[in-house]
Amino acid sequence: MTEVFRVGEHVITEAEIPELLKRYQLLPQFLQGLVIDQAIAEFTCPEEEQQAAVQKFCQQNQLTSPEIQQAWLNANGMTLEELEALAIRPILLQNFKEKTWGPKVRSHFMTRKSSLDQVVYSLIRTQDEGLAQELYYRVNEGEQTFEDCARDYSQGPEARTGGKLGPVSLNRPHPAIGKLLSVSQPGQLWPPRPLAEWFIIVRLDEFHPAQLDAAMHQRMLDELYVNWLQQEVQSIAANYFKRMSSPPASV
């Protein structure tokens, strides 16, 4: 077996590397790097982008002088060319993401939109049905504010905020509450209804529909990429483990 590293008296061979990566829980990260390298191999970036990327990398890693930069290279066993390749990797990866999934972002966004919309809502919960009816009447008739009723009578942590919760994604509250909010207009107050051991009063305060702006585009792009990367890594790892567990072929 070919020697790769020597640690004290211990010689690390090629055959040991996969097992050591597993032991130190580095195999997924290692495989991700290999998959990404293969994916971005065909991409390049202009010289000015490369220079800007290297400058940004040095700033982020506080490589503020040639001496410090060289010390960093020595400590990491890297050349200047390898540092430059590392610095432009995020640019190449972004180009790969855009080319591969950019045309699919809108449809992915529309599929996910119901869980991306956000709401601010108010909640009162009590185990006393009669009290719930009384509190609803007070709020609905303007005799007392929702906030005061929540602070005085709500039996959950929302009492500390006057009943107000959010902003949260529409799929974060209990499904029954989320269903109410999804068909509410801002300011709409719902009469008490049972939910588990509680009687709840719900009001939608604000509705913030998700927008496919630049930040959301990137979020959707990253989701599609991460899903793909996980599947690729799992497939490679599964094939490797299957091969390692198979008995050797008989001669």
Order of alpha helices (4+ residues) and beta strands (2+ residues): beta-beta-alpha-alpha-alpha-alpha-alpha-alpha-beta-alpha-alpha-beta-alpha-beta-beta-alpha
